[in-house]
Each structure stands twice: as C-alpha cells, then as structure tokens.
Amino acid sequence: MLLKWVVRELLRNWKFSLFFIFNLSLGLSGYVALEGFKTSLQEKMNQNAKAILSADLSISTRREFTSEEISQIDKIVGADTWRSRAYEFFAMLNTQQGSRLVLVRAIDENYPIYGSIEFASKKKVLGSDKKEILLSPSIWIYSELHSQLGLSAGDAVQLGSLKLTVADVVEKDGTQTFRAASIAPRVFINRELLKQSGLIQYGSTFTQSFFFKIADEIVVEKAKSQLLESFKDPGIRIDTSKSAGQESGRQLGYLQDYLGLVAIVALFMSSLGAAYIFRLFLVERMREVAILRSLGMQATTAVSIYVVQVVILGTLSLFPTLIVAGAILPFFSKALNVFIPFDLEPAVSGTAVALALLVGVVGSLVVCLPFLLKIRDLKPIKLFSEEKFSNEIEVSKFWPFLPGVFAFWVLAMTQANSIKIGSVFIIGFFSVLLVLFGSGLVLLNLLKFVRVFQSWVLKYSILGISRRKTSSLAIFISLGLGSLLINILPQLTVSLENEFKTEETSKIPSLFLFDIQDDQVKPMKDFLQLESISSIGFSPMIRARLLRVNGNDFERKLEEGQVFRTREEETEARFRNRGINLSYRDQISDSEVIVAGRPFAGVFNGNTQKHAELSIENKYADRLGIKIGDIIHFDVQGIEISGQVVNLRKVKWTSFQPNFFVMVQDGVLNEAPKTYITALPKLPEVKKNELQRALADKFSNVSIVDVQRTVDEVLKVAKQMNWSLELMAILALFTGYVVMYSIVSSQVRLRRWELNMLKIVGAGFGSITGYIVTEFLVLALGAGLIGSALSILVSYGISYYVFEGSFVWDWFYPLLTALGVCFLSVVVSFLASRRVVRESPLVILQEER
C-alpha cells in the first residue's frame, strides 16, 4: 500500500521527479565517468603489469651491488633463475645535428623478459629474440630523437667514447610507464659496451637492476619477503609486477585525485539543486501531510513515504547518470591518453555503477534530511489555525546538516586518497561556501534599500530578489562556485608560466650539468672562462645512506608493493626508500631561505663540536618526521658521520639551481669522494646549443640538462592536465546552470498567479520577461564577480602553499568569466520562464471559476 501510494504521487508530480533526477544525475555523471576511467586504467595496468616491470620480480639500487648482495640474491631467488641485468643513467648523445641529453638503458640478451619493443621498421623484439644492438656497435633511439634531431636508422652518433650507428627508432616501448614530463628520451645500448664507454665512473648517477622470471606468484611473494628481510637498506628496491603497476600509476593518480575533488564540487551543486526542488515539493505537500496526520497517520509513516520517494528517485537517477557519464568518458580519454603508453578504451564499470547507486541513494537522503525532519515535527493543529506552514529550515538546529557534511568529507578523502588533502579540501570548500553565503546575504540585504530606479521592472525585480532569500542564495552559491572553479586553473597557468619565464633578467639557468668528476672541475672552470661564462657555483654531491635518527634505525617503513591507504603513506615511503645526496657550502643560495632555526656557525671544528650541523629542506623534514635538534647518522662510503639539525630551509625548486634536501656544515665532507653539479646562466639560444655541443665533446661523461626544453615540457604537460581539469570545471559550471534552471522554473511556477495578475493590470509580455530576467541577471553578476574574486584568492593560496611560487594576477579571464556567467544566466532564466510568460492571463481567471 505504501509503495503504491509513493509511486502514484511521484507520477502525479512527474515534473518534480524529472527535475530531481536530472539535477542529481548531472552531478553524479562526472564522478561516475572518472571512476570508470580509473577502473579501466587499473584493469589495463594489471594486465600489463609484467610488461611494465619487464619481469616477475626486480631488484634495483642506485649503485653497484656488492658481491655479498649478489650472493644473497642468488641464494634466495636461485642462481639458475632466468634473469636479465640492466643499467640506466643519463648521458649526452652527440650527433652532427647537435647534442641531446638521453636516458640510457644498457641491456643484455634476455631483456625484456616480458613485454616488447616495437620499431618504426615494423620489427618487434621480445626477450628471447636476437637483438641487433648486441651484435654490432649500434643503438636504438626513441622517436623524439627522430623528430628533434632528425635521426634515422643508419645515422652515426656518439655516446661517451662509443661511436654507434642508429639501428632502429622505437615507436612503442612496452616497458615504459606514463608519458609525463621527462627531461630526456630513452635509448638502448649493449650492456657489454659500458666499460669502454667511460660513461659510468666513480660517483656517477645510475640505477642497476636485476630482472627475474618466476612463474609462480606464491614463489615471487615469498622471495620478495625474504629479500626485504635480508636487505634493510632502504636504497635497495624490491618490486613485483603487482607493485610496479601500482607505482607506475602514481603520476596519473595525482591528477585523477584532483579531478575527483572537482567532481565532488559538481556533485555538491547538483545536490543543492535537488535539495531545493525537494524543499519546494514538500512545501506543497505539507497541508496534505497535516491532514493525514490529523486522521491518525503516525509521524514515522509520513516520513517513510517521502524517504521511499527519495530512495526511488536516487535509484532512478542512475540511468541518466550512466548515459551522461558514457558521453563524458571519451573526453576524459582524449585528455588523459597522452600520458598513457598503451591503448585504453575506458567504459563505465560495475564498480562505478555500484558507487553511483550508493552515492545517489545515500546522497539524496542526507541532502534531504533537514526537510524530511520538518515532516516529523509537523503539528496537525496548524490546519485549524491561521498560522502558515513554515518552509524555512531552522539553522540553529545544525545537526541535520552534519550527515551531509560528513558524507562529503568521506567522499573528498576517498577521491584524494589522502586524509590530509581531503580534510583541507573540505575545510577550504566550506570556507568558500560560507564566504559566498555571507556575500549573498549582504547583497540581498543591501538590495532591500534600493529605491533609485523609476522603472517598476527594475524596482520590483531588485526587491523580489531580497524577498526570496532561499532560492536567491541557492542560485548565488551555485554560480559563484562555478565561476570560482572555471577561473582557478587559468590563474595557476599564468603564474606557472611566469615562474618559468626565461627573460634576460631571469635567474633561471640555461643549462644544468651533473656527474662532473672531481678532477674535471678545474678544467671545466677554465673552459667556461675561455667562453666568458661564469657558472652558478660548483656544488659537491656525496652519495650517502641514512642510518639512524635519534638512535632509531632508519629502515623502510612500508614494503614496496604494500597497498598504501593514503597519499601521505605513499609519499613518506618513497622518501624513506631512496638514497640521499649530501652537499655542503658556507652559505645558503639565492633560491633558499631559512624558515626555522639558525644558520651554520662557520666551518666545522672537530675539537669543539660533537656533531656536524645539518640543514634540512622543510618539506623533506616534514615527510620523514625530522625536527630541529634531531641527531642523524649517515653512512658515507662506509664511514659513519653524525649531524644535528640546526635549521630548516624552504627551497624554490623551480629556480633549477643546484639544491639539496640535506646540507652538511662545511669542513666535514670536503675530503669525501664526490661529484659536482653546476648550472650556467641565461644564454642566447645559438650560444647555448654551441656550448652544449662543445661540453659534450670535451666532457663526455657529464650530463647536461637543457633547462628551457625541460620547462617547455613541464608547461606542455601542465596544459594537457589543464584541459582535463577545465573539462570538470565546465561540468561543474554547467551543473550550476541546471540548478539555476530548476530553481527558476520552480519559482516561476510558484509565482504563476503573481505574473499573470501583472499582465491583467497592464504589464506587457516584454516587461514581465524583463522583470524575471533582471532578477537572475543581478544574482549572476554578483555571483560571477565574487566567485571570480575568490578564485584569485584560492589560486594565490594554491600557488604559494602548494607550488611555493610567485603569483601573477590575470584580471582579463575572471572578468570575461563574470560577463559570460551573466550572459548565460539571462539565456537560462529566459528559457525557464518563457512558457509561463507567454501564458494568457485568462487561464488563471478560468481556473478560479
């Protein structure tokens, strides 16, 4: 009986049902589309996990394995297990067309154990196949080198001391993960040529890896556990195909996290519209509910009727959600496929459908809860009194809103994969809501006192806005949020581009050099002096391993491959499981500032000091839980040294100057084996290319990064990411307009008598249209301007606290957005009110007979 009653009422009020479903499904669509993309990506990653790692198990470190470590590996994995051994490092590739930094992967006859490498010549190489680069002094190059330097098969190149011939151009590398911004394309050479290449010397930066083929997954996990138990050094990385797949998705994962947060904003706005429509629906039903209550219906039964209605509508919203999400998904693919090395055909998954159903039903209930409680508190005696049924929510009773706030908080943490980021987002989001709410209230209260207009259309439109606070605030908040979102990304892009500007006065260097040997420092200085170039200082770099912090052993906190619950756990684990480069100098650089503690007290004095003084980059210290005063022990080339943290530094990494996470007091590591890094100041393009070629010829082992090329790559990737983020922002703004359309339609329907009476007393159709459109134009103008202004503040906060960069205010885009919001609002309000405006007033008079 109850269900029959519910269905009949929903059918009788079909316009309300459709509006509710459409509002909710639109907000859910972006959320579901993103979940579908994530699920499809993860399934593809799982399918290609072994190819990505090119093995079942890998062991790697950024140094040479000792003979004892190799013996232990053989003991655990098995000396006769099928394996491959590879080195990876940066080097300069010299050609007749110029020099270019490349990422060299030196391989053997068994690489890759899984996966394949496909070439422009249509050849395809698997692990067991014969490889041309192993039979002759040749090289495989990535296609970027073909486009950048014009290299093709048969061309001669030089890599260190090696003179090689390009054997083929790699079109598709199955062992590559995500194509994010990289400073160098990859090339492949024969591992046996490394000794005569002169590329790997003492202190050189490289990674050595063992790859193993072990068919049984149980044996793989057992071997991994034994290896982790044997090797406590966080610098030794043990990966399985499963953990490699998780790690390879990390870069794209951050983008997905933030896309998810924007999707939550769209979901909030659609919920706002659905809640408002439900409120109006209940206002119209209050008298009926009061009658039923007076006839004996229990409050629980009355509430149950509308709870079931909400559940049904939330469930039905799933169907249009899947249709819209399916339409959005190809745009996500287009925006994000540039980062993915394999073909991906995302589809709305079963998991996404289940999430949509859960969020749709539970979300509908929590946003409608404050209005459902009005039914429970309804007193039937009002039927027999002159007191009107109140349709306002008592804000002082805040607890009905808490489930909704909690639900959005959980969604934010889930989407961001971070308790910290999700919580900060929710605090920031509701802070923005409070500002918009407060600004809207101030605007509505000020409009009460506007009496300057002679035209009745303008006068009564302005007064009408202030009298209908609930609907006016809902529209104001929705459009304000949309304006804010659509403006944040362009503001950040302008600031990012400004940060990377390389004008004559810029401090960003042209070239960054590393792996400079100790005995090459003086010859390089002399060479640069002949070229009339002064470097930005030569900074020593000493490889070390962190042993203990305050007496506690510093070992890997989380095993590689363990499922990380949050991004904080993942970030902390990555920073613990990596080697450390130490350096020293007598003062901080221009790109650093001490944020806590004191500067170094001169040169280290072993007679008066027990510990050397340390300076730690502040975010690095925060990730590892290191504080001022902590005692840290390092292993430097087998010698243990200790230091005490005396200050924390903030480093501007976008300066591209030689900077380090850990700086040691001068006088401690001066005699330690080391290499050097340096940077060269802004140079004309022609001079830069000539110098890069000359440096590669004279110092073949030194790696050179073209900073401007790297910056261009970063900006290119940032713009690609912007495209996808803007897509979500546009969806959020569109959701705001749907909310507006729903509210305007409902308001016009409620004011039908009023509008037709205006026609009867002489108002023309044009005046009535102007009366309605002006109301929402004023709201849109206020919302657009305040939302755009808030976007500048939010962009500043993100730029300063997240990217730690300077902020540049671009006024043009916010102003354009505000005007665009006004224009679209006029169109939406006109369309939503057109039917009632054109209606003949005779219809009203006939209905009253």
N, C-alpha and C positions, 0 to 999 in steps of 0.2 A: 504493500500500500504506500509506504513512504517513498520507495523508489519511483513508483508510478506518478506520485504527486510531484516529485522533483523533476522528472523528465517533462511532464506536462507544462510545468511552469517555465522551464528553460525554453521549450518550443514556443510557448506563448510570447516570451521575451527574447525572440531569436536575435534581434539586433544587439541587445546587451551581450548575449552569448558569443556572437561573432566578434564583437569589439574586444571582449575579454580574451578570447582565444588568440586573436590576431596580435594584440599587444604582447601577450606573454610569449607567443611562439617567435616573434621577431627578435626579442631579446635572447631567447634560447638558441636561436639559429647560429649566431657567431660562436657561442660556447660549444655547441654540438659539432659544428664544422671543424673547429680547432681540435676537439677531442678525436674526431675521426681521422684528421691528419696525423695526430700524434700516434694513434693506434696503428695506422697503416705504416707509418715510418718505423715504429718499433718492430712490427712483424717483418718488415723488409730487412731491418738491421739484424734480427735474429736469424733470418735465412742466409744473410751474407756475413755473419759473424766470423766464421772461419776464414773466409777470403779476406776480410778486413785485417785480421791478425796475421793472415797467411800461415796459420798453424793452429794446432790444438792448445799448445802451451808455449809461452815465450818467456825468456829471462833476459833482462837488459839492464845496463848500467852505463853511466856517463864516464867510463874509464875502462881500462883493460881489466878483464877478470884475472885474478891471481891463479896460479897453478893449483893451489889448495881448493879454491872455489870451484874450479872446473872439475876437479876430482870428486868433490861433494855432489856436484850436479850429475856427473856420470853415475855416481853411486845411487842416487835417488831415482833419476829418470831412466837410467840404463845406458851403458856405454854404446850399445849396438842399436839404440833407438834412432829411427830416421830423423835427420836433423839438417838444418841449414844455419850458416853463421854469416852475419852481415854487419857492416859498419855504416853509419850515417853521420854526415857532417857537412858544414858549409865550406865552399871553396869558390875561387874565381875561375870562370870559363873564358878563355881568351880566343877570339876569332878575328878574322880580317875585318868584320863589320863592327867590332867593339868588344868590350868586356862585360860580363854579367855575373852576378852572384848566383850560384846554384846550390841546391841541396843534393849532395852526392849520396847515393846508396850503392855501396860496394857489395856485390852478391857473389854467391857460388853456384855450383851446378844444380843444387836442389831447390833454389829459390824461384818462385814462391811455392811452398808446399801445397797451399790451397789458393784458389783464385787464378786469375790470368792477367796477362798484359797484352793489349791489342794495339796494333800499329797502323799507321797511315797506309802501309803497303798491303793491308788486309791480312797480315800474318797474325797469329795468335800463339803466345808462348805460355806453357804450363810448366810446373816444377820439374817434371821428368823430361821435358823437351831439351834438345840441344840449343844452346844459346850462342848466337854469333859473336857477342861481345866477349865470350870466354875462349873463342878460337882465334881471335885476332885483336890487336890493339884498337878497339873501337868503343863506341859509346851510344847509348840510347838517350834521346832527349825528349822532354815534354813539348807539347805543341806550342806552348807560349814562346819558346825559344825560336820556333819556326816563324812565328808572327812578329816577334820583337827584333830578332837579329837576321831573319831571312835564311836560317839554317835549314838544310835539307839533307837527305841521305847522300853520302859521298863527300860532304864538305869536311875540311880539315879543321880541327880545334886543338887547343892546348889546355890541359888541366894540370896545374902544378908543373912537374917536369915531364909529364906524359904528352906525347903527340898522338892524337887519336883521330879516328875517322867516324863520322856520324853513320851508324849502321841503319838506324830507322828512327821514326818520330812516333812517340807514344800518343795514341789517341784516347785510350781508356785504360786506366790502371785500377784493377780490381782490388788492390791493397790500399788504395787511398781512402781516407775518411771523408770529411766535409771540406768543401772548397771555400774556406773563409779567406780573409785577407792573409796572404803569405808574402814573405819578403823575398822568396826565391823559388823558381820552378825546380822540379826534381830531374836528375839524370841518373843513369845506371852505368856502372863500370864493373870490370872483373876485380874481385877482392884480391887476387894474387898480384895485382899491379900496385897495391898500396905502398909496398916497401920502396919501390923505385920512384914513386910519385913525389915523395917529400912533403906530402900534404899533412900527414899526421906526425907531429913532433911532440916533444915533451910539453905538457900543459895545453895542448890543442883541445878544442871543444869538439867532442864526438860522442856518439852512442854506439855501444857494441851490443848486439842481440844474438841470442840463440833461439831458433825456432824448432819445435818438435812436433812430430806426427804421432799422436797416441789416440787410437780409435775409440777406446773405452772411456766414457766420460767419468765413470767412477774412479778409474785409474788416474785420470787427469786431476780430479779434485784431491785425491789422496796425495799425489806428487806435489801439488801446489801447497797443501798443508804442511808437508814435510820440508819443502823449500822455505816456506815462511818461518818455520820453526828453526831452521838451520841458519838462515841469513837474517840477522836482526838489523843489519844496516838498512835504513830507510832508502838509501840511494840505489839499492838493488830492487828492481821492479819485476814482479811475477804476474803475468797475465794469462788468463784463459780466453778462449774465443768469446765466452759469455761476458766477462768483464771488459774485454776490448770493445765489444758492441756498445756497452753502456758508456764507456769513456768517449768513444767516437761521436756519440750523440750529445755530448756535453755542450759543445759550442752552439749548436742549433737549439739545444734545450733552453738556454737562457732567453733566446728570442721568443720561443714558444711560451715561456713563463710570463713574459711581459705582454704578449698578445692575449694571454688568458686573463690578465688583470684588466685589460681594456675591455675584453668581452664581458667581464663582471659589471663594468660600468653600464654597458648597454643593457645587461640583464636587470640592473637596478632601475634604470629609466623605464623599461617595459613593465617592471613590477609596479612602479609608481603609477603608470597609466592604468594598469589593470586594477590596482587598489582603488584609484579614484572612481573608475567606472563601477566597481562593485559597491562603493560607498553610495553613489547616486542610485543604484539599483535597490539597495537596502532602504534608502530614504523613501522610495516609492512603495516599498513593501511593509513599512513599519505599521501602518494602520491595519493592514491585513493580519500581521503577526499579533497586534494588540487584540484584535477581535478573536483570533484563535486562542490566545492566552486567556481571555475572559470566558471563553467557552470550555475551559478546562485543560487545554494543552500545556504540558509541562515545559519549563524553560529549556530543559535538555533536549526535548523533542524538537522544539522550534529551532534551536541552534543546529541540531543534527541535520535538519532539512537543508540548510544553507552550507553546512560543511560538506555534505554529499554533493551538492551542486558544484562547489569549488573543486572537489576531487574529480568530478566528471569533466569539468571544463579544463582542469590542469592536464588530465589524461588526453582529452581531445586535442589540446594544443600540440601534442607530439606529432600529429600528422602534417600540419603545415610547417612545423619546425624542420622535419626531415626533408620536405620539398625545398624550402629556402636554403637549408644547410647544404643540400646537394648542389644547388645553384652557386653557392658561395665557394664551395670546395675547389673548383678549377682555378679560381683566382688565387687561393692560397697556394696551390701547386705551382702556378706561374711565378708567384712572388718568392717562394722558398726553394724551388727546384734548382736554382742557380747555386745553392750551397750543397747539393746532394750529388754524389758521384755516380749514382745508379738511377735507373728509370723508376719513377714512383707513380702509381695510379691510386691515389687515396680515395676511399669510399667511406660512407658513414657506417661505422662498425656497430656490432651488437653492444659493445661496452658503452659507446656513445649514446645509443638508443636507451639503454638502461639508465644512464646518467640523466638524460633529458627527461625521462619519465619521473625519476626521483626528484629532480630539481623542479620540474613542472608542478608536481602534486604537492610536495612539501613546501616549495617556494610559494605557491598560491595560498596555502594555508597560513603560513607565517605572515605574509603581507596583508592578508585579510583578517587576521586575528583580532586587531583592535576593533574592527567593525562588527565581527561576529559576537564580541562580548557585549556590544550595545543591545543585541537581541536578548541576551541573558538578563541584562539589567533593566529591560523594558518593563514599565509598570502599566498594566491594562487600564488603570484608573484614569489615565490621560484621555481615554476615549470620551469620558464623561466630564471633562474639564475643558477650559478654554486654552490650557497650556499646549503649545505646539510640540510636536516630536522634534527633539534636538538631533541635528545631523552632524554636530561637531564632536571631535574627539577631545577628551579631557587630557591635555598634555601633561598635567600634574600626575596623572596615573601613567607613569612611563613604562611600567613593567610589561604591558602587552607588546611594546616595540622591541623588547630585548631579544626574543627568539629570532626576529628578523635580522637584527644587528649581528647576533651570534652566527646565524646561517651564512651571512655574507662574509664574516670573518673566517669561518671554516673554508668557504669557497676560495677566498683570497690566499690562504695558506696552502691549500691544495694546488691551486693554479701556479703559485710562485715556487712551490716545493721548498718553502722556507717559512719558518715561524716568524723570523725577524722581518723579512721583506713583506710578508703577508700582513703582519701586525702594523708595520709602518705605513703600508698602503692604506689599510682601513682607517688608521688614525688620520692620515692625510686626507683621505677621501671624505670622511665625515666632518673634518675640519672645513674642507671646501664647501660641503653641504651647508654647514652652519653659517659660513660667510654668505653663501647665496641666499639662504633662508633669511638671514638678518638683513641683507641688502634688499631683498624683495619686500620685507615688511616695511623697511624705511621708505622705499619707493611708494608702496601702496598708501602709507600714512601721509606722505607728502602730497600725493595726488588728491587727497580729500580737500586740500585747501586751494586747489587750482580753480580760480574764478575769472581768469582773464579772457577766456575765449567767448566771443559773441555768438559763434555758430553753436546751435544746440547739439549738432552731431559731435563736435569735439568735446563740448562741456559734459554731455551725458555719457560719452564713451569713457572719458577720464574718470568720472565718478563711478561708472559701472565697474571699472577695474578694481577700485578700492572696496567696493561693496561685496564683491565675490572673491574673498581672500583665498579660500581653499583652492579653487580652480586656477586663479591667477598665480599663486605660488607654485603649484604643480607645473604649470607651463614655464614659468620663470626658471625654476630649478632645472627642468629637462633641457631647455635651450641653452641655459648657462653652462651646464655640464658638457653639452655637445660642442659649444664654442671653445671651451677650455681644451678639450681633447684634440680638436682639429688644429689647434694653434701650437700645442706643445712641441710637436716634432719639427715643424719648420723653424721654430725658435732655437731648438737644440742644434739643428743642422747648421744654421747661420753661425752659432757660437763655435761649433766644431770646426767649420771651415776657417773661421777667423783664427782659431787656435793654431791651425796648421798653415797659415799664410807664410809664404817664404819671400817676403819683400826684401829690399836691400837692408832695411833696418832690423830685420828679423834675427833672432838669436838661434833659430833652428838651423842646425848644420846641414851641409850638402851631402857629406859622406861620413859614414861611421865605420871605423876599422877595428877589427878584433883579431885575436890569435897572433899578436905581434910578439915574437920571441925576445927574450931579454937582450940578446946580442944584436937585435935588429933596431933597437930604439935609437941609438946614436946615428946609424946610417940613414934611418928614416927621417930623423930631425934634420940632418944635413941635406937630404934630398928635398925636403919641403922648404928649407931655407933657400936653396937654389931656385925653387919655383916661386919664391916670395910669398909663401903661405905659412901662416902661424896656426898651429893646431890648438884645440881647446884642451890642452894638457894631456899628458900620458898617464893613465890611471892603471896601477898594477892590479892584477886579478889572481888570487890564490885559491886553488881548489881546496875545500875543507869538508869535514863531516862533523855535524853537531852531535856531541856525545851525551852531555848531561846539562840539565837546567836545575840549579839549586840542589844538586846532588842526586836528582832523579834521572834515571836513564831515559834518553830521548830516542824512543823507538817508534816504529809505525803504529799509529793509534788504531787505524782501521785497515783491515786487509784489503788489498786490491780485489775488486770483484764483489765485495760485500755491498748489499743494496743500501744506498745512502738514504736516510729518512728525510734529510733536508739538504739544501744547498750549502748551509754552513758546515755540516759534517763533511760534505764532499770537498769544499774549498780547504778546510783545515787539513784533511787527509792528504790532498795534493801537495800542500805546502810542507807537510811533515815528510812526505815520501819523495823528497828531491834533494839533490846535492846543494851545497852552499858555496857561493863565491864571496870571498872576503877581499877587502881592499883597505887602503889607508891613505890619508893625506892630512895635512896640518890644519886645514880649514874647510868649511863646507862650501859647496859650489853655488853659483847664482840660481840654480834650479832647486835648491833645498832651503828649508827653514826649520829651525828647531822649535817644536811645539810643546815640549816638556823637558825639564832637566837643564843641564848646563853644558857649555862647550867643553871640548877636551882641554885638560890642563897641561898643554905643551907636549913635549916628547916624553915617551915612557922612560921611567927611571927604575931599574930593577932593584936598586938599593933601598928605595923608599916605598915602592909600590908592590903589593902582593899580587894584584890583578891588573891586567891592562884595562883601559877604559874602552867601552863599546858604545856605538851609536846605532840604533835600530830604526828602520823605516816604520812609521807608526801603524800602518795597516798590517804589515807583516807581523809586528809585535802583537797586535790585537788577535790575529788569527791563531798564533801559537801560544797566546796567554802569557807573553813575556812582559815584565814591568820594570820600571826604573829600580835599580838596586839588585836585580837578579844576577846571580853568578852563573856564567855559561862556560862550559868546557868544549873545546874543539879539538878534533884530530886533524893536524895539518901535516900531510905527507909522513904520517907515522909519529909525529911529535905532538904531544898534548900541550895546549896552551889554555889559559883561563882568562876570562874578562868579566868586568862588571858593567852593567848597562848604566850609563850616566845621562843619556838623553834619547829622546825620540824625535825623528825627523819626518817632515812631510816633504815628499819628493814630487816634483812636477815631471812625470814620466814623458809627457808629450813634448818636452824640450829636446828629447833624443840626445841628451848629453850623457857622458859616462856616469852612471849612478848605480848604487848597490843597496841591497837590503841591509847588509851588515857592514859597518865601517869600524876598523880597529885603530886604536891610538898609534900614531907614528912612532917608530922605534922598536916595534915588536916583530913584524913580519918582513922587515926590509931585506933580510938575507934569505928568505924562503924562496924556493923555486916558483917562478911565476911567469905569466904572460901579461901583455899590456893591451889596453884598448884606448882609442882616442877618437876624436871627431874633428872634422875640418869645417871651417866656417862657410858661409854662403858664397858660392862661386857662380860665375856665368855658366850657362849650360854647355857651351863649347869647351870651356876650360875644364869643367867638371869631367866631361867624357874623356878628354885627352889625359887628364891626371889619373883617372881611374884605370885607363889602359896602361899608362906608364907604371903605376904602382903594381898592377897585376904582373907586369913583365919583370920588374925588379924584385918584388917580394911575393913570390908565387904562393906561399903558404898563408898569406894574410887574406882574410875575408873582408870584403868591402860592401857595405850596405848603401845603396842609393836612397837616401832619406826621402827625397822628393817623390821617387817612384813608390816607395812604401806608403807615404802619406796619401798619394793618389789612390792606391789600392784600398787603404782604410776608408777614405771618403766614398769610393765606389761601392764598397760593401755596406757602408752606412746608408747610402742612398737606396740600395737594394732592400735593406731592412726597413727603411722608412716607408717604402712602397707598401709593404705588408702591414706595417703599423698604421699607416694612414687609411688603409682599407678598413681596419677595425674601427678607427676613429670616425670614418664616414658612416659606417654601420651604426655606431652609437648616435651620431647626429641624426641620421635617418630615423632611428628609433624615437628620438626626441620629437620629431615632426609627426610620427604616427601617434605618439602620446598626445601631442597638441591637437591633431585631427580628431582623435577620440573625445578629448575634453570639449573642444569647440562644438562638435556635433551634439554631445550630450547637453551642453549649455544652451545651444540654440533650441534644442527640443524642449528643454525645461522653460525657456523664455518665449515659447511659441505664441502664447496669448499676448504677452507684452509687445512683441514685434508686430503682430497683426493689429493690435489696438493703435499703434503708432501710424500704421497705414490708414486706419479708419479716420483718424483725426487729421490726416492730410499729408503725412510724410511720404515722399516718393520712394520707389524701389532703390534708386541710386543712393538716397540719404540713408536708408536702412542698411544697405551694404557698407557704406562708409562708416556708419555707426559701429558695426561689428568689426570690420577690418581695422579701424583705428584702435580699438581696444587691444587687439593682439599685436598690432604694429608697435605700440608703445611698450608692451611687455617684451617683445622680441628685441627692440632697440636697447632697452635696459639690460636684458639678459645677455645680448651679444657683446655689449661694451664691458660689462662686469666680468663675464666669462673670459673675454679676451685679455682683460687686465689681470685676472687671476692666472691665466696661462703664462703670462710673463713672470709672475712671482714663482709659480711652480717650476717653470723652466730654469729660472735662476737658481732655485734650490737644488734641482737635479744636477745642473751644470757645476755648481760649487761643491756640493757634498758628495756626489757620485763620481763625476768626471774630474773634479778638482781643477777645473779650468776657468778661464775668464768667461764672462757672459756679455754678449752683444745683443742689445735690444733692437729688434726689427719691427718698426711700427706699421709698415705697409700691410703685411699679411694679417695681423689682428684687425686692423681697420677694414680690410677687404672682407674678412670673415663676418664681422659685425654687420656690414651692409648686406652681405649675402644672406645672413640669417633673417634680416628684416624683409628682404625681398621674398624669400621662400615662405616666410610666415604670412605675408599678405596673400600669397597664392593659396596656401593651405587653408587659411581662415575663409577665404572667398569660396573655395570649393566645398568646404564643410558646411557653409551656411546657405549655399545657393538654393537648395530645394525649398527651405522654409521662407527665404526672402522672396522667392518667386510665387509663393503660395498666395492665393486670393484670400483676402480677409473674410469673404463670405463663408468660407469653410468653417471658421471659428463661430460665426453667428449661427450657422445652421446646426452646429454641434450643440449649441446651448439651448435649442428649442425644446 
